[in-house]
Every structure is written in structure tokens, then in C-alpha cells.
Amino acid sequence: RSALRLSLGSTADRVAQHAACPVLVARSGEGFLACARGERPLRVVLGVDPTPPPEAAPRWGFDLATRVRCEIVGAHVYWPPEVRDRLAIRGPLPIGAGHPEVDAALAKELGERLESLAQAKLPLRIVGGFGRIADHLAQIAEDEKADLLAVGSHQRSTLDRLWHGSISHGAIAGAPMSVLSVPSR
């Protein structure tokens, strides 16, 4: 794809940015078919964040799990300098390798929030990383052999997406598995 197309988005991305309902960008139906045939659960990775609007994707995932057999894993990518300042941790934080103090604090914070939404404990992958969060989430989903990566969408305008970035845009453009973009409004 051209650089312009990647920054402006595909048709699927534009639909996801404006739709009032969740938008599924299906890359492969194999996992969905295996689930429908009862051969195995649908493997879902939910992008989770401690801010209120991104609760839309986890809520959708937990609702799906009441209807379809699923294995759900929560995934959170944090920016080390922000977390270091917020948690008042001294010294550098490793990228991608984990930090016991940060992992424990975020697991507690996110785990409690997800438990209140799901009414159950949820496996949670927490990764510190620089760069696009969507790329890290897609890597976690690949590691988990997920059929579906579900992320929330703020549905920002093109200029806002260029300024603030967009996880759903990055996931739709780059994740190799199917992606569900769930609007936060």
C-alpha cells in the first residue's frame, strides 16, 4: 500500500471510524468456522486500557463469551515513561521484557476493572513498548494464536487520528488476524 493510503486508511478503516456499531474486518474465517462447528473455542484478544471509553471492546468480548465458546485474553500496552512517572518508579523500564513492580500495579488496576465487567478473572498480558500500540497488540494476538483482536475506537477525525494516533486504525491496517473495532460511543 502507498504511504498516503496507510495514513488515511482503507475502506474498512473508514467504515469502522464512522459506524455506530462494531465493525468486523475478517481476514480469515477458519477460527470462526471451527468455533461454529464446536471444534474449539474462538480465541479472542481484547485490547484493554485503564481509561473509561475503551471499555467498549471488553464489554463486547464478555457479551460474546455468553453466546459463543471463547478463550479471552486481555492485552495492555503501556508507554514506559508515562507509567514510570504515574507510579513514581525510579530508573529506566525495560521495553517488552516486563518490570515486576509495573506489571503487578497494572495487573491489579486492570484486573479489578476487567473482573467487574466480566464477573470473572481474565488472563492479562501486559507489555511495555515504544511505537504503535496496535503493533504490540497484534504481536500479542499472534503469540496467543488469536482468531480475533478486539479494540475500542474513539472514532476520531482524520486530523485527530494523525495527531493522536489510532489503535483501531493501526490494528485494521496491520494485524494479520481478524479485527473488531468497537465504537466507544
Secondary structure as a PSIPRED ss2 file (coil, helix, strand):
# PSIPRED VFORMAT (PSIPRED V4.0)

   1 R C   1.000  0.000  0.000
   2 S C   1.000  0.000  0.000
   3 A H   0.000  1.000  0.000
   4 L H   0.000  1.000  0.000
   5 R H   0.000  1.000  0.000
   6 L H   0.000  1.000  0.000
   7 S H   0.000  1.000  0.000
   8 L H   0.000  1.000  0.000
   9 G C   1.000  0.000  0.000
  10 S C   1.000  0.000  0.000
  11 T H   0.000  1.000  0.000
  12 A H   0.000  1.000  0.000
  13 D H   0.000  1.000  0.000
  14 R H   0.000  1.000  0.000
  15 V H   0.000  1.000  0.000
  16 A H   0.000  1.000  0.000
  17 Q H   0.000  1.000  0.000
  18 H H   0.000  1.000  0.000
  19 A C   1.000  0.000  0.000
  20 A C   1.000  0.000  0.000
  21 C C   1.000  0.000  0.000
  22 P C   1.000  0.000  0.000
  23 V E   0.000  0.000  1.000
  24 L E   0.000  0.000  1.000
  25 V E   0.000  0.000  1.000
  26 A C   1.000  0.000  0.000
  27 R C   1.000  0.000  0.000
  28 S C   1.000  0.000  0.000
  29 G C   1.000  0.000  0.000
  30 E H   0.000  1.000  0.000
  31 G H   0.000  1.000  0.000
  32 F H   0.000  1.000  0.000
  33 L H   0.000  1.000  0.000
  34 A H   0.000  1.000  0.000
  35 C H   0.000  1.000  0.000
  36 A H   0.000  1.000  0.000
  37 R C   1.000  0.000  0.000
  38 G C   1.000  0.000  0.000
  39 E C   1.000  0.000  0.000
  40 R C   1.000  0.000  0.000
  41 P C   1.000  0.000  0.000
  42 L E   0.000  0.000  1.000
  43 R E   0.000  0.000  1.000
  44 V E   0.000  0.000  1.000
  45 V E   0.000  0.000  1.000
  46 L E   0.000  0.000  1.000
  47 G E   0.000  0.000  1.000
  48 V C   1.000  0.000  0.000
  49 D C   1.000  0.000  0.000
  50 P C   1.000  0.000  0.000
  51 T C   1.000  0.000  0.000
  52 P C   1.000  0.000  0.000
  53 P H   0.000  1.000  0.000
  54 P H   0.000  1.000  0.000
  55 E H   0.000  1.000  0.000
  56 A H   0.000  1.000  0.000
  57 A H   0.000  1.000  0.000
  58 P H   0.000  1.000  0.000
  59 R H   0.000  1.000  0.000
  60 W H   0.000  1.000  0.000
  61 G H   0.000  1.000  0.000
  62 F H   0.000  1.000  0.000
  63 D H   0.000  1.000  0.000
  64 L H   0.000  1.000  0.000
  65 A H   0.000  1.000  0.000
  66 T H   0.000  1.000  0.000
  67 R H   0.000  1.000  0.000
  68 V C   1.000  0.000  0.000
  69 R C   1.000  0.000  0.000
  70 C E   0.000  0.000  1.000
  71 E E   0.000  0.000  1.000
  72 I E   0.000  0.000  1.000
  73 V E   0.000  0.000  1.000
  74 G E   0.000  0.000  1.000
  75 A E   0.000  0.000  1.000
  76 H E   0.000  0.000  1.000
  77 V E   0.000  0.000  1.000
  78 Y E   0.000  0.000  1.000
  79 W C   1.000  0.000  0.000
  80 P H   0.000  1.000  0.000
  81 P H   0.000  1.000  0.000
  82 E H   0.000  1.000  0.000
  83 V H   0.000  1.000  0.000
  84 R H   0.000  1.000  0.000
  85 D H   0.000  1.000  0.000
  86 R H   0.000  1.000  0.000
  87 L H   0.000  1.000  0.000
  88 A C   1.000  0.000  0.000
  89 I C   1.000  0.000  0.000
  90 R C   1.000  0.000  0.000
  91 G C   1.000  0.000  0.000
  92 P C   1.000  0.000  0.000
  93 L C   1.000  0.000  0.000
  94 P C   1.000  0.000  0.000
  95 I C   1.000  0.000  0.000
  96 G C   1.000  0.000  0.000
  97 A C   1.000  0.000  0.000
  98 G C   1.000  0.000  0.000
  99 H C   1.000  0.000  0.000
 100 P H   0.000  1.000  0.000
 101 E H   0.000  1.000  0.000
 102 V H   0.000  1.000  0.000
 103 D H   0.000  1.000  0.000
 104 A H   0.000  1.000  0.000
 105 A H   0.000  1.000  0.000
 106 L H   0.000  1.000  0.000
 107 A H   0.000  1.000  0.000
 108 K H   0.000  1.000  0.000
 109 E H   0.000  1.000  0.000
 110 L H   0.000  1.000  0.000
 111 G H   0.000  1.000  0.000
 112 E H   0.000  1.000  0.000
 113 R H   0.000  1.000  0.000
 114 L H   0.000  1.000  0.000
 115 E H   0.000  1.000  0.000
 116 S H   0.000  1.000  0.000
 117 L H   0.000  1.000  0.000
 118 A H   0.000  1.000  0.000
 119 Q C   1.000  0.000  0.000
 120 A C   1.000  0.000  0.000
 121 K C   1.000  0.000  0.000
 122 L C   1.000  0.000  0.000
 123 P C   1.000  0.000  0.000
 124 L E   0.000  0.000  1.000
 125 R E   0.000  0.000  1.000
 126 I E   0.000  0.000  1.000
 127 V E   0.000  0.000  1.000
 128 G E   0.000  0.000  1.000
 129 G C   1.000  0.000  0.000
 130 F C   1.000  0.000  0.000
 131 G C   1.000  0.000  0.000
 132 R C   1.000  0.000  0.000
 133 I H   0.000  1.000  0.000
 134 A H   0.000  1.000  0.000
 135 D H   0.000  1.000  0.000
 136 H H   0.000  1.000  0.000
 137 L H   0.000  1.000  0.000
 138 A H   0.000  1.000  0.000
 139 Q H   0.000  1.000  0.000
 140 I H   0.000  1.000  0.000
 141 A H   0.000  1.000  0.000
 142 E H   0.000  1.000  0.000
 143 D H   0.000  1.000  0.000
 144 E C   1.000  0.000  0.000
 145 K C   1.000  0.000  0.000
 146 A C   1.000  0.000  0.000
 147 D C   1.000  0.000  0.000
 148 L E   0.000  0.000  1.000
 149 L E   0.000  0.000  1.000
 150 A E   0.000  0.000  1.000
 151 V E   0.000  0.000  1.000
 152 G E   0.000  0.000  1.000
 153 S E   0.000  0.000  1.000
 154 H C   1.000  0.000  0.000
 155 Q C   1.000  0.000  0.000
 156 R C   1.000  0.000  0.000
 157 S C   1.000  0.000  0.000
 158 T H   0.000  1.000  0.000
 159 L H   0.000  1.000  0.000
 160 D H   0.000  1.000  0.000
 161 R H   0.000  1.000  0.000
 162 L H   0.000  1.000  0.000
 163 W H   0.000  1.000  0.000
 164 H H   0.000  1.000  0.000
 165 G C   1.000  0.000  0.000
 166 S C   1.000  0.000  0.000
 167 I H   0.000  1.000  0.000
 168 S H   0.000  1.000  0.000
 169 H H   0.000  1.000  0.000
 170 G H   0.000  1.000  0.000
 171 A H   0.000  1.000  0.000
 172 I H   0.000  1.000  0.000
 173 A H   0.000  1.000  0.000
 174 G H   0.000  1.000  0.000
 175 A C   1.000  0.000  0.000
 176 P C   1.000  0.000  0.000
 177 M C   1.000  0.000  0.000
 178 S E   0.000  0.000  1.000
 179 V E   0.000  0.000  1.000
 180 L E   0.000  0.000  1.000
 181 S E   0.000  0.000  1.000
 182 V E   0.000  0.000  1.000
 183 P E   0.000  0.000  1.000
 184 S C   1.000  0.000  0.000
 185 R C   1.000  0.000  0.000
